[in-house]
Amino acid sequence: MEKVEGAFLTISELAGELGLPQHILRYWETRFPKLRPLQRSGNRRYYRPADVALARRINQLLNVEGFTVKGAQKALEEPNGAPVVAPPKPAEPCMDDAALIERLQEIRTTLAAAIGD
């Protein structure tokens, strides 16, 4: 049974939606002050729609765009209109098939010599 749009989510529901363990959400609450779900008896957490949106954004920054926690904190502090720039991704080496095969053969020869083959 699905909840209606805008309904509060429990920590297990939100964790399931994001594909994260619950302890990660609890950790994020310590690092992102705006992420403050309601807590009821027994410390049960209920995430409001604004909390859910923020948790999704934090997940996007950390797990999709590759920000660090500190970088995500800074990105979330930016005014709404300011663009958030993801950290640069490492360049992948560009090697054609022939060069790759040649390099692998060199490595094979070096390894064979090292083990006395």
C-alpha positions in Angstrom: 0.0 0.0 0.0 1.5 3.3 -1.1 1.2 6.5 0.8 -0.3 9.6 -0.7 1.9 12.3 -2.0 3.1 14.6 0.9 2.5 12.0 3.6 5.2 11.7 6.3 7.7 8.9 5.8 9.3 6.7 8.5 13.0 6.3 8.5 12.7 2.8 7.1 10.5 4.0 4.2 12.9 6.8 3.3 15.9 4.6 3.6 14.3 2.1 1.4 13.4 4.7 -1.2 16.9 6.0 -1.3 18.5 2.6 -1.2 20.5 3.4 2.0 20.8 1.9 5.5 18.9 3.8 8.2 22.1 4.7 10.1 23.2 6.8 7.1 20.1 9.0 7.5 20.7 9.3 11.2 24.3 10.3 10.4 23.1 12.9 7.9 21.0 14.4 10.6 24.2 15.2 12.5 25.9 16.8 9.5 23.0 18.7 7.9 21.2 20.8 10.5 18.2 21.5 8.2 17.5 17.7 8.1 15.3 17.5 11.2 12.5 14.9 11.1 9.8 14.9 13.7 10.6 12.5 16.5 7.7 10.8 18.4 7.7 8.4 21.3 10.5 5.9 21.3 12.5 8.3 19.0 10.5 7.2 16.0 11.4 9.5 13.1 8.9 10.9 10.7 10.2 12.8 7.7 8.1 15.6 6.4 7.9 16.3 2.6 10.6 19.1 3.0 12.8 16.6 4.9 12.3 14.0 2.2 13.2 16.5 -0.5 16.3 17.5 1.4 17.4 13.9 1.9 16.9 13.2 -1.8 19.1 16.3 -2.6 21.8 15.2 -0.1 21.8 11.7 -1.6 22.1 13.2 -5.1 25.1 15.3 -4.1 26.9 12.6 -2.1 26.1 9.4 -4.0 25.5 10.6 -7.6 27.5 13.7 -8.1 30.4 12.7 -5.9 30.5 15.5 -3.4 32.1 15.1 0.0 30.0 15.8 3.1 31.7 19.2 3.5 31.2 20.0 -0.2 27.5 19.0 0.0 27.1 21.2 3.1 28.5 24.2 1.1 26.4 23.4 -1.9 23.2 23.3 0.2 24.1 26.7 1.7 24.2 28.4 -1.8 21.2 30.6 -2.6 18.6 29.0 -4.7 19.7 30.7 -7.9 23.4 29.9 -7.6 24.6 27.0 -9.7 26.2 24.1 -7.9 29.2 22.8 -9.6 30.2 19.2 -9.1 33.8 18.4 -8.4 35.7 17.5 -11.6 35.7 13.8 -12.5 39.1 12.2 -13.0 40.1 12.0 -16.6 40.0 8.5 -18.1 43.0 7.4 -20.0 42.4 7.4 -23.7 44.0 4.4 -25.4 43.0 2.7 -28.7 42.8 -1.1 -28.9 46.2 -1.6 -30.6 48.0 0.5 -28.0 46.2 -1.3 -25.2 47.1 -4.7 -26.6 50.7 -3.6 -27.1 50.9 -2.3 -23.5 49.4 -5.6 -22.1 51.9 -7.6 -24.0 54.7 -5.5 -22.5 53.3 -6.2 -19.1 53.0 -9.9 -19.8 56.6 -10.1 -21.0 57.8 -8.2 -17.9 55.8 -10.5 -15.6 57.1 -13.6 -17.3 60.7 -12.4 -16.9 60.1 -11.6 -13.2 58.7 -15.1 -12.4 61.3 -16.9 -14.6 59.0 -18.3 -17.2 
